[in-house]
């Protein structure tokens, strides 16, 4: 789906995988993996691909996210994998755009294009981050110095476990 659209747009632009890779700053093998669906580009990388191919992100993802036979939860998961944005944040962002009219991420509708959803998701993510920091600050204030040091050490340990790490770019 997405990989097929990238391949189609690349061929339409008369570029080889190597030429596209050079334009977007990755290895040719990464472009091949995008096209074969082995890995998904981040939204930022997808934006770079669209620019390099003289097309839009909406063109590349429209089919994948306007399939009404796919459940909303599957669509959330797919968009989360594509963008690296938490599914709950995306769902909240989508509902804030228009909770009645857009049960799906309708990128062809000018009322809720992908960029609007992602912009709203950034706002929601910032709110969640602020809430998390405020909550952590409140909890840390309840601890003595020894407790604060222990809390920091435990959080540090969690950052070393892949299960708890944020996704990284597929470069």
C-alpha positions as a printed NumPy array, in Angstrom:
array([[  0.   ,   0.   ,   0.   ],
       [  2.245,   2.852,   1.212],
       [  5.318,   1.184,  -0.271],
       [  3.534,   0.725,  -3.583],
       [  2.61 ,   4.41 ,  -3.654],
       [  6.203,   5.438,  -2.911],
       [  7.455,   3.15 ,  -5.715],
       [  4.795,   4.454,  -8.114],
       [  5.627,   8.092,  -7.341],
       [  9.377,   7.405,  -7.597],
       [  8.977,   5.826, -11.034],
       [  6.693,   8.649, -12.151],
       [  9.466,  11.073, -11.109],
       [ 11.916,   8.96 , -13.156],
       [ 14.188,   8.339, -10.163],
       [ 16.039,   5.204,  -9.168],
       [ 16.003,   4.017,  -5.575],
       [ 19.584,   5.275,  -5.257],
       [ 18.664,   8.729,  -6.542],
       [ 15.709,   9.001,  -4.174],
       [ 17.87 ,   7.766,  -1.295],
       [ 20.421,  10.485,  -2.009],
       [ 17.725,  13.175,  -2.106],
       [ 16.281,  12.143,   1.263],
       [ 19.569,  11.307,   2.973],
       [ 19.259,   7.555,   3.49 ],
       [ 20.816,   4.421,   2.001],
       [ 19.286,   2.806,  -1.088],
       [ 18.447,  -0.246,   1.027],
       [ 16.204,   1.915,   3.238],
       [ 14.215,   3.101,   0.195],
       [ 13.907,  -0.525,  -0.904],
       [ 12.589,  -1.494,   2.541],
       [ 10.059,   1.368,   2.431],
       [  8.827,   0.223,  -0.976],
       [  8.622,  -3.431,   0.056],
       [  6.789,  -2.616,   3.295],
       [  9.565,  -4.013,   5.497],
       [  9.829,  -0.729,   7.402],
       [  7.699,   2.402,   7.531],
       [  9.094,   5.913,   7.209],
       [  8.409,   8.418,   9.954],
       [  6.075,  11.26 ,   9.061],
       [  9.063,  13.585,   8.725],
       [ 10.758,  11.152,   6.335],
       [  7.513,  10.649,   4.438],
       [  7.312,  14.414,   4.029],
       [ 10.879,  14.403,   2.671],
       [  9.98 ,  11.608,   0.257],
       [  6.901,  13.489,  -0.963],
       [  8.955,  16.635,  -1.526],
       [ 11.689,  14.715,  -3.375],
       [  9.049,  13.084,  -5.583],
       [  7.147,  16.323,  -6.173],
       [  3.963,  14.943,  -4.644],
       [  2.118,  15.233,  -1.337],
       [  2.033,  13.12 ,   1.801],
       [ -1.728,  12.904,   1.354],
       [ -1.245,  11.305,  -2.079],
       [  1.108,   8.706,  -0.605],
       [ -1.077,   7.736,   2.359],
       [ -4.615,   8.48 ,   1.167],
       [ -5.456,   4.931,   0.092],
       [ -4.05 ,   3.393,   3.242],
       [ -6.069,   5.609,   5.571],
       [ -9.355,   6.014,   3.717],
       [-10.194,   2.328,   3.488],
       [-13.539,   2.158,   5.318],
       [-13.221,  -1.63 ,   5.625],
       [-10.321,  -1.131,   8.036],
       [-11.339,  -0.611,  11.652],
       [-10.716,   2.709,  13.353],
       [ -8.353,   1.019,  15.822],
       [ -6.336,  -0.498,  12.974],
       [ -6.191,   2.898,  11.32 ],
       [ -4.95 ,   4.431,  14.597],
       [ -2.277,   1.75 ,  14.855],
       [ -1.182,   2.288,  11.241],
       [ -0.989,   6.056,  11.611],
       [  0.867,   5.671,  14.904],
       [  3.436,   3.411,  13.235],
       [  3.79 ,   5.872,  10.365],
       [  4.204,   8.974,  12.508],
       [  5.63 ,   7.626,  15.762],
       [  2.814,   9.403,  17.617],
       [  0.991,   7.527,  20.389],
       [ -2.378,   6.07 ,  19.326],
       [ -4.223,   7.738,  22.216],
       [ -2.788,  11.119,  21.242],
       [ -3.902,  10.61 ,  17.624],
       [ -7.392,   9.559,  18.677],
       [ -7.737,  12.61 ,  20.927],
       [ -6.405,  14.893,  18.184],
       [ -8.818,  13.457,  15.623],
       [-11.772,  13.842,  17.988],
       [-10.855,  17.479,  18.659],
       [-10.95 ,  18.286,  14.943],
       [-14.572,  17.173,  14.619],
       [-15.771,  14.299,  16.803],
       [-19.026,  13.82 ,  14.866],
       [-17.968,  14.061,  11.244],
       [-14.674,  12.231,  11.171],
       [-14.759,   8.783,  12.71 ],
       [-11.929,   7.947,  10.291],
       [ -8.839,   9.896,   9.386],
       [-10.293,  11.283,   6.178],
       [ -7.267,  12.808,   4.468],
       [ -9.157,  13.567,   1.266],
       [-11.549,  15.847,   3.16 ],
       [-10.192,  19.382,   3.395],
       [-11.805,  19.727,   6.835],
       [ -9.37 ,  17.211,   8.36 ],
       [ -6.261,  16.64 ,   6.244],
       [ -3.288,  14.724,   7.596],
       [ -1.388,  17.894,   8.459],
       [ -4.293,  19.196,  10.567],
       [ -4.495,  15.912,  12.472],
       [ -0.737,  15.896,  13.06 ],
       [ -0.697,  19.555,  14.12 ],
       [ -3.489,  18.877,  16.586],
       [ -1.641,  15.741,  17.754],
       [  1.417,  17.869,  18.549],
       [ -0.779,  20.139,  20.691],
       [ -2.293,  17.143,  22.474],
       [  1.147,  15.576,  22.974],
       [  2.421,  18.827,  24.491],
       [ -0.551,  18.866,  26.884],
       [  0.144,  15.236,  27.853],
       [  3.859,  15.992,  28.316],
       [  3.083,  19.049,  30.471],
       [  0.667,  16.998,  32.567],
       [  3.249,  14.234,  32.986],
       [  5.954,  16.688,  34.035],
       [  3.609,  18.429,  36.465],
       [  2.589,  15.088,  37.948],
       [  6.228,  13.969,  38.281],
       [  7.11 ,  17.299,  39.896],
       [  4.237,  16.942,  42.366],
       [  5.289,  13.404,  43.269],
       [  8.978,  14.301,  43.606],
       [  8.107,  17.157,  45.984],
       [  6.621,  14.574,  48.338],
       [  9.982,  12.759,  48.606],
       [ 13.038,  13.523,  50.71 ],
       [ 16.472,  13.834,  49.067],
       [ 17.16 ,  10.111,  49.3  ],
       [ 13.772,   9.324,  47.723],
       [ 14.382,  11.811,  44.905],
       [ 17.755,  10.216,  44.122],
       [ 16.17 ,   6.75 ,  44.128],
       [ 13.346,   7.912,  41.829],
       [ 15.839,   9.41 ,  39.366],
       [ 17.873,   6.185,  39.375],
       [ 14.779,   4.07 ,  38.67 ],
       [ 13.644,   6.344,  35.85 ],
       [ 17.159,   6.151,  34.402],
       [ 16.968,   2.333,  34.528],
       [ 13.673,   2.428,  32.621],
       [ 15.253,   4.558,  29.876],
       [ 17.746,   1.757,  29.228],
       [ 15.042,  -0.852,  28.546],
       [ 13.912,  -0.997,  24.88 ],
       [ 10.346,  -1.736,  25.969],
       [ 10.087,   1.782,  27.431],
       [ 12.053,   3.741,  24.812],
       [ 10.417,   6.001,  22.252],
       [ 10.665,   4.972,  18.607],
       [ 13.637,   6.183,  16.62 ],
       [ 13.822,   7.206,  12.958],
       [ 14.328,   4.311,  10.514],
       [ 17.602,   5.658,   9.064]])
